Amino acid sequence: MSYLDYADRLRSSQEFYERTISCIQEEDGTFQPHETAFSTIAQIAHTAQTVDWFMEGIQEGQTFSMDFEGLEKELDETKTLQAAKAWFHRAMALAIQAAEEQPDTFWKSTLPDGPMFAGLPRSFALGGILDHNAHHRGALSVYARLCGHKPAMPYGEI
């Protein structure tokens, strides 16, 4: 698969995710199905943060942050649903741009020794983003239903 194909897949993932959460309202942002679960805002912010985490971790000279406590604290800084959605939109735009602009040699080069993903091709991150987005898109469709909304069909109107 070419990396431009990944750019198209990332665009689709973004579209499916944003369509699914389009029914969620600002007042649903603090909803948590359980006291130990992410709020709706945190769930969306976490998805955005993970896109950034993957893309930062694959850069030359970088490794994947293992400061999970610090990453979780960063989520607390996102106070509104609008801010969380905007973060996701920005993070995906940067991942798509990288998929379009980085040469094949970058994506095929392997990640250095480190705590995570050592020896895997950098393109691994693109697949990770797709899987992670799908996982949280599903969770957020459940959140939306628990808030009394019917999420739109992610793949478009039938």
Secondary structure, DSSP 4 states (H G I P E B T S, - for coil): --HHHHHHHHHHHHHHHHHHHTT--GGGTT--SSTTSPPHHHHHHHHHHHHHHHHHHTSTT------HHHHHHHHHT--SHHHHHHHHHHHHHHHHHHHHHS-HHHHHSBPPSSSSSTTSBTTHHHHHHHHHHHHHHHHHHHHHHHTT--PPPTT---
